[in-house]
Amino acid sequence: MRRVRIEPMVWLFAALGALIVLFVAAPLVWTVGSVSPSALWQAVSEAEVREAVSLTLWASLVATLLALLTGVPLAYLLARYDFPGKRLVEGIIDVPIVVPHSAAGIALLLIFGRKAIVGRLLAPLGLSFVAAVPGIVVAMLFVSLSFLVDAARDGFAAVDPRLERVARTLGASPWQAFWRVALPLAWRSILSGMIMMWARGLSEFGAVVILAYHPMVAPVLIFERFEAYGLDYALPVAALMILISLMVFVLLRMTTRRRAGRLG
Amino acid sequence: MSGGALRIEALTVNLGGFHLRELTLEVAAGEYLVIVGPTGAGKTVLLETLAGLRRPQAGRLYLDGAEITRLPPERRGIGFVYQDYALFPHLTVAENIAFGLRLRGARRAELEQRVASLAGMLGLERLLDRRPATLSGGEAQRVALARALAVEPRLLLLDEPLSSLDPATRAALREELARLHRTLGTTTIHVTHDFEEAFTLGDRVAVIHHGRLRQVGPPAEVFRHPRDETVARFVGMGNIFAGTPLDGGRFRLQGGPVLLTAEERAGAAHAAVRPEEILLSRQPPQAENRFQGRLVALEDRGAILRLRVEVPPAFEVWMTRRAFERLAPRLGERLWVSFPASAVHLF
C-alpha cells in the first residue's frame, strides 16, 4: 500500500481550520448540552415561549412568501435581461446585507412609523407596523430578501435561455415558457433561497426590536429574559432556538444536496 | 402533409459584431434548402430571426403569402432544432416530444398516439422514459427532431444538426434527415458549414458570407459554377487563378499560360479548375489544356492524395490511391497536367 506523506503546510492549515470550526461548534453544542431535557421541555410548555417561537416562524414565513411573490419575478428579469440601471438594482437588493440591522430598523420606522408615509397610508386598512406583527414581517423581509433574490437569480441564470426559445417555437407564450421551463428548472435554487431567507428571518433581532419589541419574537424574548432575569433564565429558550435553526439548516442542506446529486 | 413557402425580403439584422445585410431569398413549399457559410457567419442568428426569436432591423418575412415579420414565435408554426439539441432536462423523452402537443391541449389518447408514431419513425421507442442527460448525441438529436415535428411545423429550421456528432452517427442521421423529408415533405432550412451536407440533402444551397447571400442554386451547380472567389473557395474549388479573358474562349492567367475554356465570360477576373478534374501523366496527353511542371509537394490523405505541380502557376491535383500507385510519381519529377476546356470555370 502506498503511503501518502502529508505536507507540513497541510497540517498547519488543518490546525488553523480546526480552531475556527471549534469556535463555531463549541458554543452551540455547549448551549444545547447545558440545558437538561426537562428544562427544555419546561421552556416549550411555557405559553410565552411557545407564542414567541410560533410568531417567529410565522412572521418569517410570511416575509419569505412576500419575497417569493415580488423578488422571484425580479430575479428572473435580472437573470434574463440587460437594462439600464441593472447594476444599481442588484446593488440595492444586496444592501440590506451590509447595513447594520438596528439602523435598518430605524430606516423602516421612518417609512412605516405611525406618522410616516406608508404607515399613515395603510392605517385605514387596519395595518399598523409599530409594535405589531406587520412590523415584524417588514423588518424580517428587509434584512433577508437578498438571500432569496440572489439564489433565484443564480437559479434562473443557470437555465439555458435557448430552452425557453425552443418552448416558444413549440407554441408556448412567454408566460407558459416561464411556468413550464424556467421555473421548474430553477425551482430547487428558489427553494433553497426560500429556506435560507426564512432561516435568516427567524434569527433577526436588530431590525425587529426597533419596530416591534412587542409582540415578542423568540430572539427578542431571549434578549429580554437575559436582561431582566439573567443567563439561567434565557438559556433554555436560546437552546430551543438553536435546535430549531439547526433543523432548518439540515433541511436546506438536504434540498441543495439532492439537487447536486441529480445533476451529477 | 406538406410544408409552407417562405419568402425573405431584404432582411437586415444587426447584432453586435454580426450583420445580416438585406437578405432576400425564397424557399418553396416542401423544399430542403441548405444554407452554408463559415463558422461564425451568424447562421444561428438568421434562423432565430426566421423563428421570431429575434427582431430584424429591417425587412419582411412571409410564410405562405402571409406576413409573419411581427408574429411572436408561438404563432408562426416554425420548428427549431438547435445544434446541441436544447432538450428540456427536467422532462423525459416522451414528455419532451409531447411538449408542444400538450400546450395545444391535445387529448391524452391523441397525445400518446402521436408520440408513439414519432418515436417509431425515429427509432426512439425504447428511450421514451429516459431523461435527456442519459442520451447519446445521436439519440438526443432524434428526440429534438421528434419534438419539433410533433406540432407539424410549416417550416423546420435545423441549426448545424450534424456538427456535434461523431462521423458514423452523422452519416446515419444524414440519411435519416433525407428520409424524414421524403416522408413528411416539411419545408426545411438546414444551416451548416459543411458543403458536403448540401450535396446529400439540399434541393438547393445558399452560400452566405459576411452577412450577404453570395449564391443560391442546386448544389451541383454551385459546386461547379461558383459565382465569385469566396464561393469558389468555400466549395473547395482549389485552383483559382487571377487573369484576363481573351477572345475565342481563351483566358490568360496572370504571369502564366493561356487556358482554353468552354465558356466565354467578358469581365471575368478568375479561372478555376477543380483539383479532381486534373489528370497527371508522364507522356504528353491529348487534352485541350496541357502543361508541363514539376511535382513539388505531396500529401497522403489515405483514399486520395493531394499533389502540387509547379508550372507555374502551381496546380493542386487530387489522385485516387489507385491512380497514384499506377503512376508512382516522385517528388521533383517533371510531369504533365491536363484538363478539358469544360473543366475551366470563369467568374
Interface residues (C-beta under 8 A of the other chain):
Chain A: D160 R162 L163 R165 V166 A167 R168 T169 L170 G171 A172 S173 Q176 R180 V181 P184 L185
Chain B: E48 A51 G52 L53 P72 P73 E74 R76 I78 G79 F80 Y82 A86 F88 P89 H90 F99 G100 L103 R104 R147 A148 A150 V151 P153
